[in-house]
């Protein structure tokens, strides 16, 4: 080659290299433009709250160092991760312009509407996570043929899924479309997915019989649907690959075949809440790797196969609601690997000690609630070395609570509610530094609340309602729950605590359903979410919201505790120290004989509910209560409060339940505007000194609530004299109504027990039918 030709060739190479660089520059600039458009789109739809995308610096030459953006070696955008970024509104249209995009995560936001057709053109996507959003209408991802992982959990997608996945499932490994509104049958929908290993279709509205091809998967969840029919023997072939199977909360019936033994790798089997009958198959005993077995809420025969003893790794066992009856089966005491045993609602009448379950060395959860156990509580429980969660509620236990229970160092939950226990609360319980829940409601306990309870530094949730507890509320009680963090930290380091039960029935007893911040949780319950929720709560994650309105003064607290003392015979004044219970969100003192002034220090609490009705409180209602901006329910009725209704209560913008009825000395004017004006006459019955104003009577602007010109009682002697007979009458009526409260409390306790028994019998009849 001549020197001239060589020079020409080098120029060609340089020219081609410059073209290549220019191409890379154009491609990189194009990706940046798309990501900048994404940022501006998100900012225009989320003007108050924003995520990490707000920190994207548009002056940077490349987006590859922006949080949530990943690139390849050629500085082409390959990944967008905007999970948990407070994104609301519709989904961005334009992801298809990122031609190298492989990873897209928009989970844990509130993106709504339908998926844009543009997304279906992202042919290079391998990972797609849109879970925990509000996306709706029918699903169409047929153009995404390279997808390996898809998570669409907890949206509002609907329609049938037949034909939706065949075109794009050649490479699919994981598909999660749980917690949506999908309908129809699933048979045949995944037959052409050769690489599919993990499939979660739970919490939808699928019908028909079960898909018989699921045995080739590693994990399959079809919980909380409307499947019918039986599981046939051939459903579990000899080459079954299952490690995880959840068919809970369906309408499956018949006997469970012995062929389940073919799934030799099975670690988790959940058939809870179906209509299975007959014998528990002995083939389960061949599942050497089985760790979790949930067969509760079925109609299995009470004989437990001896082969179950071969499951040497079994740690969680739930056989609740099978109506076994009689004595507890002795085989449970020989399952020495058990860590959690749930046998609630089985009509057992005895066998707690003789079965040997109290000697299981590793048992940390024992739930024997809703049975017919009677006699005294077994003292042997105190010797269980690892017990953490003890539920014996809804039985017929009598006698006193053994003081030895105070020596169970690791105890976190003690639920003895709805029994016939008598005597006082043992002061020894004050030694339980890890105790989170103490549930002793609806027994016959008496005596005073022991001051030693203040030593329970983790105790956040206390229910002593419906007993005969007397005396003063000790000031030491304010120290309860002052530092639960060590207990939560220990739970985070330990094993998962979410598997308390296949159905977590304790949730309905431990979390008040009628009041926020807890009531939202009942709209989310299903077996899968239930276990996840308990795991979050017991590890101290703040699972409950604060104020609902963005205009409210949101009080941020890490935990939401409550104190239930309803329906006892407590007396004296409420200690001022109660204002130190910084995690207390719900306070129930109603139906007692408490007196004196309601302490203003109560306003220091982050309360959502305050109920002090049916007591003997007097004096003025503390104006400081108006600073409880998250207060949702306030009941001060049937007391002897006097003075003017505080103007500050009108600032409680979250208030939707309000009652000051039957306080005959309470005076003032119900304002024409504001939150108090939204409540009707029912909130002021029996308050003769309270008057109502109309908007037309106010000048503009309206006078303040405390202005003397708006007070119904003027300085005229004639007006005062006119009301004296009414005041005396209502004082008499107030005393009478308090007596009625005491009688109602007893009646409510009786009715509560009757309804509980009736509900129990009804549910049992449903099982038998």
C-alpha positions in Angstrom: 0.0 0.0 0.0 1.3 3.4 -1.0 1.8 6.3 1.5 -1.1 8.1 -0.1 -3.4 5.1 0.1 -2.4 4.5 3.7 -3.2 8.1 4.5 -6.5 7.9 2.8 -7.3 4.7 4.7 -6.5 6.3 8.0 -8.7 9.2 7.2 -11.5 6.8 6.5 -11.0 5.1 9.8 -11.0 8.4 11.7 -14.2 9.5 9.8 -16.0 6.2 10.6 -14.8 6.5 14.3 -16.2 10.1 14.4 -19.5 8.9 13.0 -19.6 6.2 15.6 -18.8 8.7 18.4 -21.5 11.0 17.0 -23.9 8.2 17.0 -23.2 7.4 20.6 -23.5 11.1 21.4 -26.9 11.3 19.7 -28.1 8.1 21.3 -27.0 9.3 24.7 -28.6 12.7 24.2 -31.8 11.1 23.2 -31.9 9.0 26.3 -31.3 12.1 28.4 -34.0 14.0 26.7 -36.5 11.2 27.5 -35.5 11.0 31.1 -35.7 14.8 31.5 -39.2 14.7 30.0 -40.0 11.9 32.5 -38.8 14.2 35.4 -40.9 17.2 34.2 -43.9 15.0 33.7 -43.6 13.7 37.3 -43.1 17.1 38.7 -46.1 18.5 36.9 -48.3 15.8 38.4 -46.8 15.8 41.9 -46.3 19.4 42.9 -46.3 18.8 46.7 -44.6 15.5 47.3 -41.7 14.3 45.1 -39.2 11.5 45.1 -35.5 11.2 44.1 -36.2 12.3 40.6 -36.5 15.9 41.9 -32.7 15.8 42.4 -32.0 15.0 38.7 -29.7 17.8 37.6 -30.5 18.6 34.0 -27.2 20.4 33.6 -25.3 17.0 33.8 -24.1 15.8 30.4 -25.6 12.3 31.1 -28.4 10.9 33.3 -26.3 7.8 34.2 -25.4 9.1 37.6 -28.9 10.2 38.6 -30.5 8.3 41.4 -32.8 5.6 40.1 -31.2 5.6 36.6 -28.8 2.9 35.4 -26.8 2.7 32.2 -24.6 0.3 30.2 -21.0 0.8 29.2 -22.2 2.9 26.2 -24.1 5.2 28.6 -27.4 4.1 27.3 -30.2 4.0 29.8 -31.1 0.4 30.7 -32.9 0.8 34.0 -35.4 3.2 35.7 -36.2 2.6 39.4 -38.7 5.1 40.9 -40.2 2.7 43.5 -41.7 4.4 46.5 -41.3 7.9 45.0 -44.7 9.4 46.0 -45.8 9.3 42.3 -49.5 9.9 41.6 -51.5 10.5 38.5 -51.3 8.7 35.1 -48.3 6.7 33.9 -45.7 8.4 31.8 -45.9 7.9 28.0 -42.5 7.6 26.4 -40.6 4.7 28.0 -40.5 3.1 24.6 -38.1 5.8 23.4 -35.5 4.3 25.8 -34.7 1.6 23.3 -32.1 -0.1 25.6 -34.5 -0.2 28.6 -34.4 -3.6 30.4 -35.5 -2.8 33.9 -38.5 -0.7 35.0 -39.7 -0.4 38.6 -42.5 2.0 39.5 -43.8 0.0 42.5 -45.2 1.4 45.7 -46.7 4.6 44.3 -50.3 5.7 43.5 -50.1 5.7 39.7 -53.6 5.3 38.3 -55.5 4.8 35.0 -54.7 2.2 32.3 -51.3 1.2 31.0 -50.3 3.3 28.0 -50.0 1.4 24.7 -46.5 2.8 24.5 -45.3 0.5 27.2 -46.1 -2.5 25.0 -43.4 -1.3 22.6 -40.6 -1.7 25.2 -39.5 -5.0 23.6 -36.2 -5.1 25.5 -37.8 -5.1 29.0 -36.7 -8.1 31.1 -37.9 -6.8 34.5 -41.2 -5.0 35.1 -42.6 -4.1 38.6 -45.7 -2.0 38.8 -47.0 -3.4 42.1 -48.8 -1.4 44.8 -50.4 1.1 42.5 -53.9 2.0 41.3 -53.7 0.8 37.7 -56.9 -0.5 36.2 -58.8 -1.9 33.2 -57.6 -4.9 31.2 -54.0 -5.9 30.9 -52.1 -6.1 27.6 -48.4 -6.8 27.7 -48.3 -9.1 24.6 -45.5 -7.1 23.0 -43.0 -7.6 25.9 -41.7 -11.0 24.7 -38.4 -10.8 26.6 -39.9 -10.4 30.1 -38.5 -12.6 32.8 -39.9 -11.1 35.9 -43.3 -9.4 36.1 -44.9 -8.1 39.4 -48.3 -6.4 39.1 -49.4 -7.1 42.7 -52.1 -4.9 44.3 -53.6 -2.9 41.4 -57.1 -2.9 40.0 -56.6 -4.8 36.8 -59.6 -6.7 35.6 -60.9 -9.1 33.0 -59.9 -12.6 32.0 -56.3 -13.6 31.6 -56.8 -16.2 28.9 -54.6 -15.2 25.9 -52.9 -12.5 27.9 -49.6 -14.3 28.6 -49.1 -17.0 25.9 -47.4 -14.5 23.5 -45.0 -13.2 26.1 -44.2 -16.1 28.4 -41.4 -17.8 26.5 -38.8 -16.3 28.9 -41.1 -15.7 31.9 -39.7 -17.0 35.2 -41.8 -15.1 37.7 -45.3 -13.7 37.4 -47.2 -12.1 40.3 -50.6 -10.7 39.5 -52.1 -11.1 43.0 -54.5 -8.7 44.6 -56.3 -7.5 41.5 -59.7 -8.1 40.0 -59.0 -10.8 37.4 -61.8 -13.2 36.6 -62.5 -16.4 34.7 -60.7 -19.7 34.6 -56.9 -20.1 34.4 -56.7 -23.6 32.9 -54.4 -23.5 29.9 -53.2 -19.9 30.4 -49.7 -20.9 31.4 -49.2 -24.2 29.6 -46.8 -22.6 27.1 -44.5 -21.0 29.6 -41.6 -23.4 29.7 -39.4 -21.4 32.1 -42.1 -20.3 34.5 -41.2 -21.2 38.1 -43.0 -18.7 40.4 -46.7 -17.9 39.8 -48.8 -16.0 42.3 -52.5 -15.5 41.3 -53.9 -15.0 44.8 -56.6 -12.6 45.9 -58.4 -12.3 42.6 -61.8 -13.5 41.4 -60.8 -16.6 39.5 -63.3 -19.4 39.2 -63.5 -23.0 37.9 -61.3 -25.9 38.8 -57.6 -25.8 39.6 -55.0 -25.7 36.8 -53.4 -29.2 36.8 -50.1 -28.0 35.5 -49.0 -26.2 38.6 -47.0 -29.1 39.9 -44.2 -28.3 37.4 -43.6 -24.9 39.1 -41.5 -24.3 42.2 -44.0 -21.9 43.8 -47.7 -21.6 43.2 -50.2 -19.4 45.1 -53.9 -19.4 44.2 -55.1 -18.3 47.6 -58.2 -16.2 48.2 -60.1 -17.0 45.0 -63.3 -19.0 44.1 -61.9 -22.3 42.9 -64.1 -25.3 43.2 -63.9 -29.0 42.7 -61.5 -31.6 44.1 -57.7 -32.2 43.9 -57.3 -35.5 42.1 -54.5 -37.9 42.7 -52.9 -37.2 39.3 -52.6 -33.5 40.2 -49.4 -34.4 42.0 -47.3 -36.3 39.4 -44.1 -38.2 40.2 -42.0 -35.3 38.8 -43.6 -32.7 41.0 -41.3 -29.8 41.5 -43.3 -27.7 44.0 -41.5 -26.1 47.0 -44.4 -23.8 47.9 -48.1 -24.4 47.5 -50.9 -22.1 48.8 -54.5 -22.9 47.9 -56.0 -21.3 51.0 -59.4 -19.5 51.1 -61.1 -21.2 48.1 -64.0 -23.7 47.9 -62.0 -26.8 47.2 -63.6 -30.0 48.6 -63.1 -33.7 48.9 -60.2 -35.6 50.3 -56.6 -34.6 49.9 -54.8 -37.3 48.0 -51.8 -39.2 49.3 -50.0 -38.4 46.1 -49.0 -35.1 47.6 -46.0 -37.2 48.8 -44.7 -36.9 45.2 -43.8 -33.3 45.9 -40.7 -34.3 47.9 -39.3 -30.8 47.8 -42.4 -29.2 49.4 -41.5 -26.8 52.2 -44.8 -24.8 52.6 -48.3 -26.3 52.2 -51.3 -24.1 52.9 -54.8 -25.5 52.4 -56.5 -23.3 55.1 -60.1 -22.3 54.7 -61.5 -24.8 52.2 -63.9 -27.7 52.6 -61.5 -30.6 52.6 -62.7 -33.7 54.6 -61.6 -37.2 55.4 -58.3 -38.2 56.9 -55.2 -36.1 56.8 -53.2 -38.1 54.3 -50.3 -40.1 55.7 -48.3 -39.1 52.6 -47.6 -35.7 54.2 -45.3 -37.6 56.4 -43.0 -38.3 53.4 -42.4 -34.6 52.9 -39.1 -34.5 54.6 -38.4 -30.8 53.9 -41.9 -29.6 55.0 -41.6 -26.6 57.4 -45.0 -25.0 57.3 -48.3 -26.9 57.3 -51.6 -25.0 57.4 -54.7 -27.3 57.3 -57.0 -25.1 59.5 -60.7 -24.3 58.8 -61.5 -27.5 57.0 -63.3 -30.7 58.1 -60.5 -33.2 58.5 -60.8 -36.2 60.7 -59.4 -35.7 64.2 -56.9 -38.6 63.9 -53.5 -37.1 63.1 -51.3 -39.6 61.2 -48.3 -40.9 63.0 -46.3 -40.4 59.8 -46.3 -36.7 60.5 -43.6 -37.4 63.0 -41.3 -38.0 60.1 -41.4 -34.3 59.1 -38.3 -33.5 61.0 -38.2 -29.9 59.8 -41.8 -29.0 60.6 -41.9 -25.7 62.6 -45.3 -24.1 61.9 -48.5 -26.2 62.3 -52.1 -24.9 62.0 -54.9 -27.4 62.5 -57.5 -24.9 63.8 -61.2 -25.0 63.1 -61.5 -28.6 62.3 -63.9 -29.4 65.1 -61.7 -32.2 66.5 -63.4 -32.1 70.0 -62.6 -34.1 73.1 -59.0 -34.3 74.5 -56.2 -32.7 72.6 -54.3 -35.3 70.5 -51.1 -36.5 72.2 -49.1 -36.5 68.9 -48.7 -32.8 69.2 -46.4 -33.2 72.2 -44.1 -35.4 70.1 -43.6 -32.9 67.3 -40.4 -31.7 69.0 -39.4 -29.4 66.2 -42.5 -27.2 66.4 -42.1 -23.5 67.0 -45.7 -22.4 66.3 -48.8 -24.4 67.1 -52.3 -23.1 66.3 -55.3 -25.3 67.5 -57.9 -22.6 68.1 -61.6 -23.3 67.7 -61.5 -27.1 67.9 -63.9 -27.7 70.8 -61.1 -29.2 72.9 -62.1 -29.7 76.5 -58.8 -31.0 78.0 -55.4 -32.4 77.3 -53.2 -29.3 77.6 -50.9 -30.9 80.1 -51.3 -34.6 79.1 -50.7 -33.9 75.4 -47.1 -32.8 76.2 -47.3 -29.5 74.2 -46.1 -27.5 77.2 -42.8 -29.3 77.1 -42.1 -28.6 73.4 -38.6 -27.2 73.7 -38.7 -24.6 70.8 -42.4 -23.5 70.9 -42.7 -19.8 70.8 -46.3 -19.5 69.6 -49.2 -21.3 71.2 -52.8 -20.5 70.2 -55.6 -22.5 72.0 -58.3 -19.8 71.8 -61.9 -20.6 71.1 -62.0 -24.0 72.8 -63.8 -25.4 75.9 -60.8 -25.6 78.2 -61.7 -25.1 81.9 -60.2 -25.1 85.3 -57.2 -23.1 86.3 -54.5 -21.8 84.0 -51.6 -24.3 83.8 -48.7 -23.0 85.9 -46.4 -25.2 83.7 -46.7 -22.6 80.9 -44.2 -20.5 82.9 -41.6 -23.2 82.4 -41.8 -23.1 78.6 -38.3 -21.9 77.7 -39.1 -20.0 74.4 -42.7 -19.0 74.6 -43.4 -15.5 73.2 -47.0 -15.5 72.0 -49.6 -17.1 74.3 -53.3 -17.0 73.3 -55.8 -18.7 75.5 -58.8 -16.4 74.9 -62.4 -17.5 74.6 -62.3 -20.5 76.9 -63.7 -21.2 80.4 -60.5 -20.9 82.4 -61.2 -19.8 86.0 -59.3 -19.0 89.1 -56.5 -16.4 89.2 -53.7 -15.5 86.8 -50.6 -17.4 88.1 -48.0 -15.0 89.3 -45.5 -17.3 87.8 -46.4 -15.9 84.4 -44.3 -12.9 85.4 -41.2 -15.0 85.0 -41.7 -15.7 81.3 -38.9 -13.4 80.2 -39.5 -13.4 76.5 -43.3 -13.1 76.5 -44.5 -10.5 74.0 -48.3 -11.4 73.8 -50.5 -12.6 76.6 -54.2 -12.9 75.6 -56.4 -14.3 78.3 -59.5 -12.4 77.4 -63.0 -13.8 77.5 -62.6 -16.3 80.3 -63.8 -16.5 83.9 -60.6 -15.4 85.6 -60.9 -13.8 89.1 -58.7 -12.2 91.6 -56.3 -9.3 90.9 -53.8 -8.7 88.2 -50.5 -10.1 89.5 -47.9 -7.4 90.1 -45.4 -9.9 88.9 -46.5 -9.2 85.4 -44.5 -6.0 85.8 -41.3 -8.0 85.2 -42.3 -8.7 81.6 -40.0 -6.2 79.8 -40.7 -7.6 76.4 -44.5 -7.7 76.7 -46.2 -5.8 73.8 -49.8 -7.0 74.2 -51.7 -7.6 77.4 -55.3 -8.7 76.7 -57.4 -9.5 79.8 -60.7 -8.1 78.7 -64.1 -9.6 79.8 -63.1 -11.6 82.8 -64.0 -11.1 86.4 -60.8 -9.6 87.6 -60.9 -7.3 90.6 -58.5 -5.2 92.8 -56.4 -2.4 91.6 -54.1 -1.9 88.6 -50.7 -2.8 90.0 -48.3 0.1 89.8 -45.6 -2.4 88.8 -47.2 -2.5 85.3 -45.3 0.7 84.7 -42.1 -1.4 84.5 -43.4 -3.0 81.3 -41.3 -0.8 79.1 -42.5 -2.4 75.8 -46.2 -2.6 76.6 -48.1 -0.6 73.9 -51.4 -2.4 73.7 -53.5 -3.0 76.8 -57.1 -4.1 77.1 -58.5 -4.6 80.6 -62.1 -3.7 79.7 -65.2 -5.5 81.1 -63.8 -6.5 84.5 -64.3 -5.3 88.1 -61.0 -3.5 88.5 -61.3 -0.7 91.1 -59.2 2.0 92.8 -57.2 4.8 91.2 -55.4 4.7 88.0 -51.8 4.6 89.2 -49.5 7.3 88.0 -46.9 4.7 87.3 -49.0 3.4 84.4 -47.6 6.4 82.4 -44.3 4.6 82.1 -45.8 1.6 80.2 -44.5 1.3 76.6 -41.9 4.1 77.1 -39.3 2.1 75.1 -40.4 -0.8 73.0 -37.6 -0.5 70.6 -35.3 -3.2 72.2 -38.2 -5.8 71.7 -38.7 -4.7 68.1 -35.0 -4.8 67.4 -34.8 -8.4 68.8 -37.7 -9.4 66.5 -36.0 -7.9 63.5 -32.9 -10.0 64.2 -34.9 -13.2 64.9 -36.9 -15.5 62.7 -40.1 -14.3 60.9 -42.9 -13.8 63.4 -45.6 -13.4 60.7 -46.8 -16.9 60.8 -48.7 -16.7 64.0 -51.6 -18.5 62.3 -52.9 -19.4 58.9 -55.7 -16.9 59.3 -54.3 -14.6 62.1 -57.6 -14.6 64.0 -56.0 -12.6 66.8 -55.9 -9.5 64.6 -59.6 -8.9 65.1 -59.2 -9.1 68.9 -56.0 -7.1 69.1 -56.6 -4.3 66.6 -59.8 -2.2 67.2 -61.9 -2.5 64.1 -64.1 0.6 64.6 -61.6 3.3 64.9 -58.6 4.6 62.9 -55.7 4.3 62.7 -56.5 0.6 62.7 -59.8 0.2 60.7 -58.3 0.5 57.3 -56.5 -2.8 57.8 -59.7 -4.8 57.7 -60.2 -3.8 54.0 -56.9 -5.4 53.2 -57.1 -8.7 55.0 -56.4 -12.0 53.3 -54.1 -14.9 54.5 -51.1 -13.6 52.7 -51.4 -10.0 53.7 -52.3 -11.0 57.3 -49.0 -12.7 57.9 -47.0 -9.8 56.3 -48.9 -7.3 58.4 -48.1 -9.1 61.7 -44.5 -9.4 60.7 -44.4 -5.6 60.2 -46.2 -4.8 63.4 -44.1 -7.2 65.6 -40.9 -5.8 64.1 -41.9 -2.3 65.0 -42.6 -0.8 61.6 -45.1 2.0 61.7 -47.8 0.3 59.7 -50.6 2.6 60.7 -51.3 6.1 59.2 -51.6 9.3 61.1 -54.0 12.1 60.1 -55.9 11.4 56.9 -56.0 15.0 55.7 -53.0 16.8 54.3 -54.3 20.0 55.9 -54.0 18.5 59.4 -51.1 19.0 61.7 -49.8 15.4 61.4 -48.3 14.0 64.5 -45.5 11.6 63.7 -45.2 8.7 66.1 -43.3 5.5 65.5 -46.0 3.3 67.1 -49.8 3.4 67.7 -50.6 2.2 71.2 -53.9 2.0 73.0 -55.2 1.7 76.6 -58.6 0.1 77.1 -60.1 0.5 80.7 -63.7 0.6 79.7 -66.4 -0.9 82.0 -64.6 -1.2 85.3 -65.1 0.5 88.7 -62.1 2.8 88.6 -62.4 5.9 90.8 -60.5 9.1 91.7 -58.8 11.4 89.3 -56.9 10.6 86.1 -53.2 11.2 86.9 -51.5 14.1 85.2 -48.6 11.8 84.3 -50.8 10.1 81.6 -49.6 12.9 79.3 -46.2 11.2 79.2 -47.5 8.2 77.2 -46.1 9.4 74.0 -47.2 6.4 71.9 -50.8 6.4 73.0 -53.2 6.8 70.1 -56.5 5.4 71.6 -57.6 6.0 75.2 -60.8 4.5 76.6 -61.7 5.4 80.2 -65.5 5.2 79.7 -67.9 3.4 82.0 -66.0 3.9 85.3 -66.4 6.2 88.4 -63.5 8.6 87.6 -64.0 12.1 89.0 -62.3 15.5 89.3 -61.0 17.5 86.4 -59.9 15.9 83.1 -56.2 16.7 83.1 -55.0 19.2 80.5 -51.9 17.1 80.1 -54.0 14.7 78.1 -53.5 17.1 75.1 -49.8 16.0 75.0 -50.8 12.6 73.7 -51.0 11.9 69.9 -54.6 10.7 70.3 -57.0 9.6 67.6 -59.7 8.4 70.0 -60.6 9.8 73.4 -63.6 8.3 75.3 -64.2 9.3 78.9 -68.0 9.0 78.8 -70.1 7.6 81.7 -67.9 8.9 84.5 -68.1 11.7 87.2 -65.7 14.2 85.6 -66.4 17.8 86.5 -65.0 21.3 85.9 -64.3 22.7 82.5 -63.4 20.7 79.4 -59.7 21.5 78.9 -59.3 23.9 76.0 -56.0 22.2 75.2 -57.9 19.2 73.7 -58.3 21.5 70.7 -54.6 20.9 69.9 -55.2 17.2 69.3 -55.4 17.8 65.5 -55.5 14.1 64.7 -58.5 13.4 67.0 -61.1 11.4 65.1 -63.5 10.5 67.9 -64.2 12.5 71.1 -66.8 11.3 73.6 -67.2 13.4 76.8 -70.9 12.5 77.4 -72.6 11.6 80.7 -70.4 13.5 83.0 -70.6 16.7 85.0 -68.5 19.0 82.9 -69.4 22.7 83.4 -68.4 26.1 81.9 -68.4 27.0 78.3 -67.7 24.5 75.5 -64.2 25.4 74.4 -63.9 27.3 71.2 -60.7 25.3 70.4 -62.7 22.2 69.7 -63.8 23.8 66.5 -60.2 23.4 65.2 -60.4 19.5 65.3 -60.7 19.1 61.5 -60.4 15.3 61.6 -63.2 14.9 64.1 -66.1 12.7 62.8 -67.5 11.4 66.1 -68.4 14.0 68.8 -70.6 13.7 71.9 -71.0 16.0 74.9 -74.5 14.9 75.8 -75.9 14.8 79.3 -73.5 17.4 80.8 -76.2 19.7 82.3 -73.9 22.4 83.4 -72.1 22.7 80.1 -72.9 26.1 78.4 -72.2 28.0 75.2 -73.3 28.3 71.6 -72.8 25.7 68.9 -71.0 27.7 66.2 -72.5 28.1 62.8 -69.4 27.1 60.9 -66.4 24.9 61.6 -66.1 21.3 62.6 -68.5 21.3 65.6 -71.2 22.8 63.4 -71.2 19.5 61.3 -72.7 17.5 64.3 -76.4 17.3 64.9 -78.5 17.6 68.0 -77.6 14.0 69.0 -74.2 15.3 70.2 -75.8 17.8 72.7 -78.8 15.9 74.1 -79.4 16.7 77.8 -77.3 20.0 77.7 -80.0 22.7 78.4 -77.4 25.5 78.6 -76.1 24.8 75.1 -77.8 26.8 72.3 -77.6 26.8 68.5 -76.7 29.8 66.3 -77.6 30.2 62.7 -75.4 31.7 60.0 -77.7 34.7 59.7 -77.3 35.7 63.3 -73.5 36.2 62.9 -72.0 39.5 61.8 -69.2 39.2 59.2 -66.8 37.9 60.3 -68.5 35.8 62.9 -67.5 36.5 66.6 -65.1 34.1 68.3 -66.6 31.1 70.2 -65.5 32.5 73.5 -67.0 36.0 73.0 -69.4 37.0 75.7 -71.9 38.2 73.2 -72.4 34.7 72.0 -72.9 33.0 75.3 -76.4 31.8 75.7 -76.6 32.6 79.4 -76.5 36.4 79.7 -76.1 38.5 82.9 -79.9 39.0 83.3 -81.3 37.7 86.6 -84.5 36.7 84.8 -82.6 34.4 82.4 -80.6 32.8 85.1 -83.7 32.3 87.3 -85.6 30.9 84.3 -83.0 28.1 83.9 -82.5 27.1 87.6 -85.3 24.4 87.6 -83.9 22.9 84.4 -80.4 22.8 85.8 -81.5 21.0 88.9 -83.6 18.6 86.9 -80.7 17.7 84.7 -78.3 17.3 87.6 -80.7 14.7 89.0 -81.0 13.2 85.5 -77.2 13.2 85.2 -76.8 11.1 88.4 -79.5 8.8 87.3 -77.9 8.4 83.9 -74.6 7.5 85.6 -76.3 4.7 87.5 -77.9 3.6 84.2 -74.3 3.5 82.7 -73.2 1.2 85.5 -76.1 -1.2 84.8 -75.6 -0.9 81.1 -72.0 -1.9 81.5 -73.0 -5.1 83.2 -75.7 -5.8 80.6 -73.3 -5.1 77.8 -70.8 -7.6 79.3 -73.6 -10.3 79.5 -74.8 -9.5 76.0 -71.3 -9.6 74.7 -70.8 -13.1 76.1 -74.2 -14.2 74.7 -73.3 -12.9 71.2 -69.9 -14.5 71.4 -71.4 -17.8 72.2 -74.0 -17.4 69.6 -71.4 -16.5 67.0 -69.3 -19.4 68.0 -72.2 -21.9 67.7 -73.2 -20.4 64.4 -69.7 -20.8 63.0 -69.6 -24.3 64.3 -72.9 -25.2 62.7 -71.6 -23.8 59.4 -68.6 -26.1 59.7 -70.8 -29.1 60.4 -73.1 -28.3 57.5 
